[in-house]
Amino acid sequence: MKLKCLLVDDEPLAHKIIQNYIARLNTLEVVGSCYNAIEALNFLYEYDVDLMFLDIQMPELNGLDMLKTLPHSPKVILTTAYTEFALESYEFGVVDYLLKPIAFPRFLKAVNRVIDDSLELQKSEKAPVINQQYTNTNESLNGYLFLKENQVTHKVFLNNILFIQAYGNYLKFFTEDKMIMAADTMKNIMAQLPESDFVRVHKSYIVSLSKIDQIEGNQIKIISHTLPVGNKYRLIFEQKFKR
């Protein structure tokens, strides 16, 4: 299965170079080409993308500011002629930072990191759910999870979880007083949560039904957070919410 790639750069030549590199590989395919961040945002709202090649310096909205607006982004490889944004960029969890002009071997090294991550994720999703870093004691909101973040293990009660967000190979657990990021997959965590209390509403979000404050169109509001409802998950969500 090929990874779906989006190219975002205001320079046509940059598109041509990356397109030529991708054409050499059987593991990638270009599904979109955008010439500014606004076009890219609209594309991401409509289509699924696995990997985005993103320029930083663009008119209206630069690449890093664009990432700040996304609740969840695909894997990102930055492509830029400027070195000064490197440190800031890694705060967004980007895969790599490629300096123009980009040589094919350097491009391939960055892409291989994404492919390796994807293969590891597929393996973890197929593996049986054993020896997890968290434990659900029972099928009710009185249960709890043990979440390992770096070298610290947190005990989190289910009734304190607002929602869970996919973030690359990690999950962000938003509670009433903090956010914890642990390595795991949406499939595995759904298997650990009580189905009557939690529902997946988007490819990137699981919500606690009891924490929803408002539903408006395809958006859910939980305290100060606004989350999207994906078309794929809308029917199941509506059925559970109306119970």
Order of alpha helices (4+ residues) and beta strands (2+ residues): beta-alpha-beta-alpha-beta-alpha-beta-alpha-beta-alpha-beta-beta-beta-beta-beta-alpha-beta-beta-beta-beta-beta-alpha
